[in-house]
Amino acid sequence: MSLPFQRPAALCRTFESDLVEQIIDDMNEKIIDKDLARIFENAFPNTLDTTVRWHVDGTEKSSYKSSDGAWEGPQSFIVTGDINAEWLRDSTNQLAQYQKLAKKDKAIEMLILGAINTQAEYVIESPYCNAFQPPPPSRLAPSNNGQEDVVHPAYEPSNVFECKYELDSVAHFLSLSNQFYSHTGSTAFLTSRWYAALETLLGLLDEQAKPTFDPATGAFQHNEYTFRRRTDAGTETLSLSGNGNPLNNGTGLIRSAFRPSDDATILGFFIPANAMMAVELKRASAMLSKAGKVKFAADLKTRGALIEEGVWEHGVVSHKKYGSVFAFEVDGYGSSIIMDDANLPSLLALPLLGFVSRDDKTYQNTRRMILEKNGNPYYLSGRAFKGIGGPHIGLQNAWPMSLLVQAMTSNDDEEIIDALAAVKRVSHLGLIHESIHVERGRDYTREFSEYQQVTNCTDPPFRQLVCMGELGLCANHP
């Protein structure tokens, strides 16, 4: 396919790791398919090359002082790539492929430790929010998302980019910490600020476990979180004055107002996020037990088990064709949404989350269902591409992400090879796009054209070059 090299010039990369460069060289030698090798070469270092907008390892002297210890130690601000803001979910997943390297590379270890510390500050500040502005000590300017939102609890726009409450966001905060501990054995992140973030997170879980109606009196209870946006897109706001549709009592499940796609839930008990939260609470419990935090560990273990039981009791439904399957969303009254979305966490990704094994019967039934058009309304197929999409982009775009998850949850060599080949065929720029039009393989969303701008750093007129922030442009260094 003659795929192009798509990394910024070395002087314009936002973070460097000799170990990452070594791995790229090794994989270029080992991968027989040179198109896949080029995609790996471009994609594997992409987070480090382009999205680390601010990082300090804790040794720098800062003029920023706080009275409560906020923003101390290593810090890392990881943006999504095309927006100058950090999503808790995105930054955790962007760093996931480097977690295994942290024990061998001190720079990577400090980068991830900094990301945990930064996420902790975000959770303390606004636990219901999903996307955040640059940290105050970074001196980077905040940006406006251009929306008119009425949100409770109120948030500070200079600190928060968007405040859609997604249960998986706080689950990803735990996941980032759990992954780091699993691969390094380090508990350097267990600071007073991390514990404050954990207590804030648990308070959120308590609030969002409450039903819509008081179980004793039947009276309506206002949710602690409400969201209203002035929009003509139903997926961008919550119904019923920002409360969302009613949820029943006694399920053990936790409400999520939005999905990981940033689309509003229809039925607020979003099963993939509940499954993820159950797993991460239990993992954090085991970690804190070894750290001697017995009471915390016991509490997290109990909470995780309760949510897990709720998923199996209320999140599994009987389908006339596929048998027992996981629903995408439920309300505790017996209603369910049958579908899957490409964004993680998803039903397809349940084994990757650690909730079930690949061979689990209910998962296998669910997998068959969501990978067929007749079973999943968002399984999209056309002349150029096929895969799971979702409401976020529309009814004609499938996401390469879903095919990669399909490959990672399969034991079938042919299925894995077919999924990788399908992604490769539509990666004409040597980068993996957000979504692909199923009828037109060169019609995609998020081309990340700033990479093209960055590569201009190699143009002959420039000698000493630096990358100019979020513009991705180059200029002569003074």
C-alpha positions in Angstrom: 0.0 0.0 0.0 3.1 2.3 0.3 1.7 3.8 3.5 3.4 7.1 4.5 5.6 7.7 7.5 3.4 9.8 9.8 5.5 10.7 12.8 6.4 14.3 13.6 10.0 15.3 13.3 12.0 14.4 16.4 12.2 18.0 17.5 8.4 18.4 17.4 7.5 15.3 19.4 5.9 16.0 22.8 7.6 13.1 24.7 10.6 10.8 24.1 11.3 7.2 25.1 14.4 5.3 24.0 12.6 2.0 24.8 9.6 2.9 22.6 12.0 3.6 19.7 13.7 0.3 20.3 10.4 -1.5 20.2 9.4 0.1 17.0 12.8 -0.9 15.4 12.3 -4.5 16.7 8.7 -4.7 15.3 9.7 -3.3 11.9 12.1 -6.3 11.6 9.6 -8.9 13.0 6.3 -7.9 11.3 6.2 -9.6 7.9 3.3 -7.5 6.6 5.1 -4.2 6.0 1.8 -2.2 5.8 0.9 -3.3 9.3 4.5 -2.6 10.4 4.1 1.0 9.1 0.8 1.4 10.9 2.4 0.2 14.1 5.3 2.5 13.6 3.0 5.5 13.2 0.4 4.5 15.8 2.3 3.0 18.7 4.2 6.2 19.6 1.4 8.5 18.7 0.4 9.4 22.2 3.9 10.3 23.1 4.6 12.1 19.8 1.6 14.3 19.8 -0.6 14.4 22.9 1.6 15.0 26.0 0.9 18.7 26.3 2.5 19.2 29.7 4.6 16.9 31.9 6.7 17.5 35.0 8.5 14.8 37.0 8.1 16.4 40.3 11.7 17.7 40.6 11.0 21.1 39.0 10.4 24.1 41.1 7.0 25.6 40.5 5.7 29.0 41.4 2.2 27.5 41.7 1.4 26.8 45.4 -1.7 25.3 46.9 -2.7 25.0 50.5 -3.9 21.4 50.3 -1.1 19.7 48.4 -2.8 19.9 45.0 -0.7 19.5 41.9 2.4 18.3 43.8 4.7 15.6 42.5 4.8 14.3 38.9 1.9 15.6 36.7 0.9 14.8 33.1 -1.7 16.5 30.8 -2.6 14.1 28.0 -5.0 15.5 25.4 -7.2 13.5 23.0 -5.3 14.5 19.9 -7.7 16.9 18.2 -9.1 18.8 21.3 -6.9 20.6 23.8 -8.6 18.8 26.7 -8.1 15.6 28.7 -10.7 12.9 28.9 -10.2 10.5 31.8 -11.2 7.5 29.7 -9.1 8.6 26.6 -5.9 9.4 28.5 -6.1 6.1 30.4 -6.4 4.1 27.2 -3.9 6.2 25.4 -1.3 5.3 28.0 -2.3 1.6 28.3 0.1 0.3 25.8 3.0 1.9 27.7 2.1 0.4 31.1 4.1 -2.7 30.4 7.2 -0.5 29.8 7.0 1.5 33.0 9.2 -0.9 35.0 12.0 -0.7 32.4 11.8 3.0 31.5 11.9 5.6 34.2 10.6 8.4 31.9 7.5 6.3 31.0 7.0 5.5 34.7 7.1 9.2 35.6 4.7 10.0 32.7 2.1 7.5 33.9 2.6 8.4 37.6 2.0 12.0 36.6 -1.1 11.0 34.7 -2.5 9.3 37.8 -1.8 12.4 39.9 -3.4 14.7 37.4 -6.5 12.5 37.1 -6.8 12.5 40.9 -6.9 16.3 40.9 -9.6 16.2 38.2 -11.7 13.7 40.1 -11.4 15.7 43.4 -12.4 18.9 41.5 -15.4 17.7 39.5 -16.1 13.9 39.8 -19.1 14.1 37.5 -17.2 15.6 34.6 -15.6 13.7 31.7 -13.1 16.2 30.1 -10.8 18.7 31.7 -8.8 21.9 30.9 -5.1 22.1 31.2 -3.9 22.1 34.9 -3.4 25.5 36.4 0.4 25.0 36.9 0.9 24.3 33.2 0.1 27.9 32.3 -1.7 26.6 29.2 -4.8 28.5 28.2 -8.2 26.8 28.6 -10.6 26.5 25.7 -14.3 26.7 25.2 -16.4 23.7 23.9 -18.9 26.1 22.4 -21.9 24.5 24.1 -24.6 26.0 26.3 -24.9 23.5 29.2 -26.9 23.7 32.4 -25.3 21.2 34.8 -25.7 20.3 38.4 -23.4 20.2 40.4 -22.0 23.4 38.9 -18.4 23.3 37.7 -15.7 25.9 37.0 -15.3 26.3 33.2 -11.6 27.3 33.5 -11.0 23.8 35.0 -13.6 21.7 33.1 -14.0 21.4 29.3 -17.2 19.3 29.4 -19.2 17.8 32.2 -21.1 14.8 30.9 -21.3 12.2 33.7 -20.0 8.9 32.4 -19.6 6.1 35.0 -16.7 4.7 33.0 -14.7 7.9 33.4 -14.2 7.3 37.1 -13.7 3.6 36.5 -10.9 4.6 34.1 -9.2 6.6 36.9 -9.1 3.4 39.0 -8.0 1.4 35.9 -5.0 3.7 35.3 -3.9 3.3 38.9 -4.5 -0.5 38.9 -2.6 -1.0 35.6 0.4 1.0 36.9 0.5 -1.0 40.2 0.1 -4.3 38.3 3.0 -3.7 36.0 5.4 -1.8 38.3 4.4 -2.9 41.9 4.8 0.8 42.8 2.4 2.5 45.2 4.0 5.9 44.7 0.6 7.2 43.7 -1.0 6.4 47.0 -0.9 9.9 48.3 -3.3 11.9 50.4 -4.7 13.4 47.1 -5.3 9.9 45.6 -7.2 8.8 48.7 -9.2 12.1 48.5 -10.0 11.2 44.9 -11.1 7.7 45.9 -13.4 9.0 48.6 -14.9 11.5 46.2 -15.4 8.6 43.7 -17.1 6.5 46.3 -19.4 9.4 47.2 -20.4 9.6 43.5 -21.2 5.9 43.5 -23.4 6.2 46.5 -25.3 9.1 44.9 -25.8 7.4 41.6 -26.9 4.1 43.1 -30.1 5.9 44.3 -33.3 5.1 42.4 -35.5 7.7 40.7 -38.3 7.2 43.3 -38.0 6.8 47.0 -38.5 3.1 47.8 -40.3 3.9 51.0 -42.7 6.7 49.9 -42.7 6.4 46.1 -41.9 10.1 45.9 -39.7 11.4 43.1 -36.1 12.1 44.1 -34.1 14.7 42.2 -30.8 13.2 41.0 -27.7 14.8 42.4 -26.5 15.1 38.7 -28.6 16.8 36.0 -27.5 17.8 32.5 -29.3 20.0 29.9 -27.8 21.2 26.6 -29.4 23.5 24.1 -29.2 21.2 21.0 -31.3 19.6 18.3 -29.5 16.2 18.8 -31.3 13.9 21.3 -28.0 12.1 22.1 -26.5 15.3 23.4 -28.8 16.0 26.4 -30.9 14.2 29.1 -34.7 14.0 29.0 -37.0 14.9 31.9 -35.4 18.2 32.9 -31.9 16.7 32.7 -32.7 13.7 35.0 -32.9 11.0 32.4 -35.4 8.1 32.3 -36.5 6.5 35.6 -34.4 3.8 37.2 -35.6 1.2 39.7 -34.6 0.5 43.3 -32.5 -2.5 44.6 -30.5 -3.4 41.5 -27.0 -2.9 42.9 -26.2 -1.1 39.7 -24.8 2.5 39.3 -26.4 5.0 37.0 -24.5 6.5 34.1 -25.9 9.6 32.4 -23.8 9.2 29.3 -22.0 6.5 27.4 -18.3 6.4 26.6 -19.2 7.8 23.2 -20.4 10.9 25.0 -23.9 10.1 23.9 -26.7 10.1 26.4 -27.9 6.8 27.8 -31.5 5.8 27.1 -31.8 3.5 30.2 -29.3 4.7 32.8 -27.9 1.4 34.0 -25.2 1.2 31.4 -24.0 -2.4 31.6 -20.4 -2.2 30.2 -19.5 0.6 32.6 -21.0 -1.2 35.6 -19.0 -4.3 34.6 -15.8 -2.3 34.4 -16.4 -0.6 37.7 -17.0 -3.9 39.4 -13.7 -5.2 38.1 -11.7 -2.1 38.9 -13.1 -1.8 42.5 -12.1 -5.4 43.2 -8.6 -4.9 41.7 -8.2 -1.7 43.8 -9.3 -3.7 46.8 -6.6 -6.3 46.3 -4.0 -3.5 45.8 -5.0 -1.6 48.9 -5.1 -4.8 51.0 -1.4 -5.3 50.2 -0.8 -1.7 51.1 -2.3 -2.3 54.5 -5.5 -0.3 54.0 -7.8 -3.0 55.3 -11.0 -1.0 55.7 -10.7 0.7 52.3 -10.0 -2.7 50.8 -13.0 -4.4 52.4 -15.3 -1.6 51.3 -14.2 -1.7 47.7 -14.5 -5.5 47.6 -18.0 -5.3 48.9 -19.0 -2.6 46.4 -17.5 -4.5 43.5 -19.3 -7.7 44.4 -22.6 -5.9 44.7 -22.3 -4.3 41.3 -21.1 -7.6 39.7 -24.2 -9.3 41.1 -26.4 -6.5 39.7 -24.9 -7.0 36.2 -25.6 -10.7 36.2 -29.1 -10.3 37.8 -30.4 -7.3 35.8 -28.0 -7.0 32.9 -28.5 -10.5 31.4 -31.7 -11.0 29.4 -33.2 -13.8 27.4 -33.1 -13.3 23.6 -35.4 -15.5 21.5 -32.6 -16.1 18.9 -29.3 -15.9 20.9 -30.3 -17.1 24.3 -29.0 -15.4 27.5 -27.1 -12.3 26.5 -25.8 -9.1 28.1 -28.0 -6.1 27.5 -26.4 -2.8 26.7 -28.6 -0.8 29.1 -31.4 -1.6 31.5 -33.6 0.3 33.9 -34.3 -2.3 36.6 -38.0 -2.4 35.7 -37.5 -5.1 33.0 -36.8 -2.8 30.0 -33.5 -3.3 28.1 -31.6 -1.9 25.1 -30.1 -4.5 22.8 -27.1 -3.2 20.9 -23.4 -2.4 21.2 -21.3 0.6 20.5 -17.7 0.7 19.3 -16.5 2.8 22.1 -14.9 1.2 25.2 -16.1 -0.1 27.6 -18.5 -2.1 25.4 -20.1 -5.5 25.5 -17.7 -6.8 22.9 -14.8 -5.8 25.2 -16.1 -7.5 28.4 -13.2 -10.0 28.4 -10.6 -7.2 27.9 -12.2 -5.5 30.9 -11.7 -8.7 32.9 -15.3 -9.2 33.7 -15.7 -12.5 31.9 -13.5 -15.0 30.0 -13.7 -15.2 26.3 -15.3 -18.6 26.5 -18.1 -17.6 28.9 -21.4 -18.8 27.4 -23.3 -15.6 28.0 -20.5 -13.6 26.4 -20.3 -15.9 23.4 -24.0 -15.6 22.9 -23.7 -11.8 23.2 -20.7 -11.7 20.8 -22.6 -13.6 18.1 -25.5 -11.2 18.5 -23.6 -7.9 18.4 -21.5 -9.0 15.4 -24.5 -9.5 13.2 -26.7 -6.9 11.6 -29.9 -8.7 12.7 -28.7 -8.8 16.3 -27.1 -5.3 16.7 -28.6 -2.3 14.9 -25.2 -0.6 15.0 -23.4 -3.4 13.3 -22.9 -1.7 9.9 -21.8 -3.3 6.7 -21.2 -2.0 3.2 -19.0 -2.4 0.1 -15.9 -0.9 1.6 -16.0 -1.7 5.4 -18.0 -3.3 8.1 -17.9 -3.3 11.9 -19.7 -1.8 14.9 -20.5 1.9 14.9 -22.8 3.9 17.1 -25.1 6.9 17.3 -22.3 9.3 17.8 -21.2 9.4 14.1 -24.4 8.1 12.4 -25.8 5.1 10.6 -23.2 4.7 7.8 -19.9 4.8 9.7 -18.3 1.8 11.5 -15.3 2.2 13.8 -11.9 0.4 13.2 -11.7 0.3 17.0 -14.5 -2.3 17.0 -12.5 -4.6 14.7 -9.4 -4.3 16.8 -11.5 -5.3 19.9 -13.0 -8.1 17.9 -9.5 -9.4 17.1 -8.4 -9.1 20.7 -11.4 -11.0 22.0 -11.1 -13.9 19.5 -9.3 -17.2 19.6 -9.9 -17.8 15.9 -6.8 -17.0 13.7 -8.9 -16.5 10.6 -11.2 -14.0 12.3 -8.2 -12.1 13.7 -6.4 -12.0 10.3 -9.6 -10.8 8.6 -10.2 -8.0 11.2 -6.6 -6.7 10.9 -6.8 -6.8 7.1 -10.1 -4.9 7.1 -8.5 -2.1 9.3 -5.4 -2.0 7.1 -7.4 -1.6 3.9 -9.0 1.6 5.1 -5.9 3.1 6.8 -4.7 4.8 3.6 -2.8 7.5 5.5 -0.9 5.0 7.7 -3.1 6.1 10.7 -6.2 4.5 12.1 -9.2 6.8 11.8 -12.1 7.2 14.2 -14.7 5.9 11.8 -15.1 4.8 8.2 -18.0 5.2 5.8 -19.0 1.6 5.1 -19.7 2.3 1.4 -16.7 4.7 0.8 -13.5 3.5 2.4 -11.7 6.9 1.9 -14.5 8.8 3.6 -13.6 8.9 7.3 -13.8 11.1 10.4 -10.9 12.6 12.3 -8.0 12.6 9.9 -5.8 14.3 12.5 -4.4 16.6 9.9 -2.2 18.3 12.4 0.2 15.4 11.9 0.7 16.7 8.3 1.4 20.1 9.7 3.9 18.8 12.1 5.8 16.9 9.5 6.5 20.3 7.8 9.2 20.6 10.5 11.5 18.7 8.1 11.3 21.4 5.4 14.7 22.7 4.5 14.2 26.4 5.4 14.1 25.5 9.1 17.2 24.8 11.1 16.5 24.8 14.8 12.9 24.1 15.2 10.3 23.8 17.8 6.6 22.8 17.7 4.2 25.6 18.5 1.7 24.1 20.9 -1.7 23.0 19.8 -1.4 24.5 16.4 1.1 21.8 15.4 3.1 24.4 13.4 6.8 25.0 13.4 8.9 28.1 13.8 12.6 29.1 14.1 13.8 28.7 17.7 15.1 32.1 19.0 
